[in-house]
């Protein structure tokens, strides 16, 4: 009988403890689930471009689970998208506290520091990331851009080269190299960088038109015009490409074609500034064709429109 009473007493003690432990585990599981749900909702809103709303969801996630480092990281990314770099740095710092050696957290914080012109702090983050992974190409890219902003072009070149060596197909590495060479006005060396970017982004006009601009600086106008034609195949109504085409046609003394180009533009829905540039370009081509009266009309329209822009 005593043994039965002893066992019963033990059960009275153990059962509540077990029940409490199970209840605590259930609460923890529910909390973790809610934190993950808030995190996923924040990600969805960020992907939709609703960054302020995303930040609120990430805040809810870390309120439920203060150790959810990825929520702090994504919060920082959303804040960075809104150019709230100081707030982004605070979020990235919280993520780093939870995972000090996570390279992408160090990289993101470094980028925010660079945008805030806190270059020394950016380099500390980047050096830490690179120390953990010497072939971290994205970190080498960010370091090259930081050094370029500090006007340290020799080290910027070296960092960009390290990025390219680590990941030859990384477009951002070639873009960084391009920016450094442009800053040094080494235009002939820029062309291969643009070729890599065109290869990486065959559907985009920006690298093609960038190459055209560089070829213009090298006075290779025919090649530049070929680039513009390629851009217009991708985007026939690109105002930037059409303006460049008109200018190049005029430079190459294809003035009838230049006038036709500008006439086509002036039938389009343009911003006031683009319309002013088209009118000015058309006037220049008409002057070369010795059609002064028509040129004067274009210039008059351009002057009147420019005055409205200033107001």
SVG drawing of the C-alpha trace seen along z (x, -y; Angstrom):
<svg xmlns="http://www.w3.org/2000/svg" viewBox="-2 -82 49 84">
<polyline fill="none" stroke="black" stroke-width="0.4" points="0.0,0.0 2.8,-2.4 4.4,-1.6 1.2,-2.5 0.9,-5.8 4.5,-6.6 4.0,-6.0 0.8,-8.0 2.6,-10.9 5.4,-10.8 2.8,-11.0 1.2,-14.0 4.5,-15.7 5.8,-14.6 2.6,-15.0 2.2,-18.7 5.9,-19.2 5.5,-17.2 2.4,-19.1 4.1,-22.4 7.0,-21.4 4.7,-20.2 2.7,-23.5 6.0,-25.5 7.1,-23.6 3.8,-24.2 4.0,-27.9 7.6,-28.0 6.5,-26.1 3.6,-28.4 5.8,-31.5 8.4,-30.1 5.7,-29.5 4.3,-32.9 7.7,-34.5 8.3,-32.5 4.9,-33.6 5.6,-37.2 9.0,-36.8 7.5,-35.2 4.8,-37.9 7.6,-40.6 9.5,-38.9 6.4,-38.9 5.7,-42.6 9.4,-43.4 9.3,-41.5 6.2,-43.6 8.1,-46.8 6.1,-47.6 9.2,-48.1 7.6,-50.1 5.0,-47.5 7.7,-44.8 9.6,-46.4 6.5,-46.2 6.2,-42.5 9.9,-41.9 9.5,-43.9 6.6,-41.6 8.8,-38.6 11.7,-39.7 9.3,-40.7 8.1,-37.1 11.6,-35.6 14.4,-38.1 16.9,-35.5 15.6,-35.4 18.6,-36.9 17.3,-36.6 14.4,-38.9 16.8,-41.6 18.7,-41.1 15.7,-41.4 14.5,-44.4 17.8,-46.0 17.4,-45.3 14.0,-46.9 15.3,-50.0 18.2,-50.2 15.7,-50.1 14.1,-53.2 17.5,-54.9 17.2,-54.8 20.8,-53.6 21.4,-54.5 18.4,-52.5 19.5,-49.7 22.9,-49.6 21.2,-49.2 19.2,-46.2 22.2,-44.6 24.2,-45.1 21.4,-43.1 21.7,-40.3 25.5,-40.3 25.2,-40.0 23.3,-36.8 25.6,-35.5 28.9,-37.4 30.6,-35.5 27.7,-35.6 29.2,-37.1 26.1,-38.4 25.3,-40.4 28.7,-41.9 28.4,-42.7 25.0,-44.3 26.1,-46.5 29.2,-47.5 27.1,-48.7 24.9,-50.7 28.0,-52.3 29.3,-53.2 26.1,-54.9 26.3,-56.8 30.0,-57.7 31.3,-55.9 34.0,-54.2 36.3,-53.1 33.4,-51.2 32.5,-49.7 36.1,-48.4 36.1,-46.8 33.0,-44.8 34.4,-43.8 37.8,-42.8 36.1,-40.6 33.9,-39.0 36.9,-38.4 39.0,-37.0 36.4,-34.3 36.3,-33.7 39.1,-34.9 37.0,-34.1 34.0,-36.1 33.6,-37.9 30.7,-40.1 32.7,-41.4 35.6,-42.2 33.3,-44.1 31.9,-46.2 35.4,-46.8 36.5,-48.0 33.5,-50.5 34.3,-51.7 37.9,-52.3 36.8,-54.1 34.6,-56.4 37.7,-57.1 39.5,-57.9 42.0,-55.1 41.9,-53.8 45.0,-51.5 43.5,-49.4 40.1,-49.6 41.5,-48.1 43.2,-45.3 39.9,-44.5 37.9,-44.4 40.5,-42.1 40.2,-39.8 36.5,-39.7 36.8,-38.9 39.4,-36.1 37.1,-34.7 34.0,-34.8 34.7,-35.6 31.0,-35.6 29.9,-37.9 28.5,-41.0 28.9,-43.3 32.6,-42.6 32.9,-43.8 30.6,-46.8 32.9,-47.8 36.0,-47.5 34.2,-49.6 33.4,-52.4 37.0,-52.5 38.3,-52.8 35.7,-55.4 36.9,-57.5 40.4,-57.3 39.2,-58.1 40.7,-54.9 38.0,-54.5 39.6,-51.9 39.9,-49.6 36.3,-50.1 34.9,-48.5 35.7,-44.9 33.9,-45.5 30.8,-46.7 31.0,-43.6 30.9,-41.4 27.9,-43.3 26.1,-43.1 26.7,-39.3 25.4,-39.1 22.3,-41.3 21.4,-40.7 17.8,-42.0 19.0,-45.4 19.8,-48.6 21.8,-50.3 25.2,-48.5 24.8,-48.8 24.2,-52.6 27.0,-52.9 29.3,-51.3 28.0,-53.7 28.9,-56.7 32.4,-55.3 32.8,-54.8 31.7,-58.4 34.5,-59.5 36.9,-57.5 35.5,-59.2 34.4,-55.8 31.0,-57.1 30.1,-54.4 30.6,-51.7 28.7,-53.8 25.8,-54.1 25.8,-50.3 25.4,-50.0 22.5,-52.5 20.8,-50.4 21.2,-47.3 19.6,-49.1 16.7,-50.3 16.0,-46.7 15.5,-45.9 13.5,-49.1 12.3,-50.9 10.8,-53.8 13.8,-54.4 14.1,-58.1 17.7,-57.9 18.6,-55.7 16.7,-57.9 18.4,-61.1 21.8,-59.4 20.9,-58.2 19.9,-61.7 23.1,-63.1 25.3,-60.5 23.6,-60.8 24.2,-64.5 27.9,-64.0 28.3,-61.6 26.7,-64.2 23.6,-62.0 21.4,-65.1 18.3,-64.1 18.2,-60.9 18.8,-62.9 15.8,-65.2 13.6,-62.1 14.8,-60.6 13.9,-63.8 10.5,-64.1 9.7,-60.6 10.6,-61.5 8.5,-64.7 5.4,-62.6 6.0,-60.6 4.8,-61.4 8.0,-63.0 9.0,-64.7 9.5,-68.5 13.2,-68.1 13.4,-65.3 11.3,-67.4 13.6,-70.4 16.6,-68.2 14.9,-66.7 14.0,-70.2 17.6,-71.4 19.0,-68.3 16.6,-68.8 17.6,-72.5 21.3,-71.5 20.6,-69.1 18.5,-71.6 21.3,-74.2 23.7,-71.7 21.2,-71.3 21.1,-75.1 17.4,-75.2 17.8,-78.2 14.2,-79.2 13.0,-75.8 15.9,-75.6 14.9,-78.9 11.3,-77.7 12.7,-74.6 15.0,-76.7 12.1,-79.1 10.0,-76.2 12.8,-74.8 13.5,-78.1 9.8,-78.6 9.6,-75.1 12.8,-75.4 11.4,-78.6 8.4,-76.6 10.6,-74.0 12.5,-76.6 9.2,-77.9"/>
</svg>
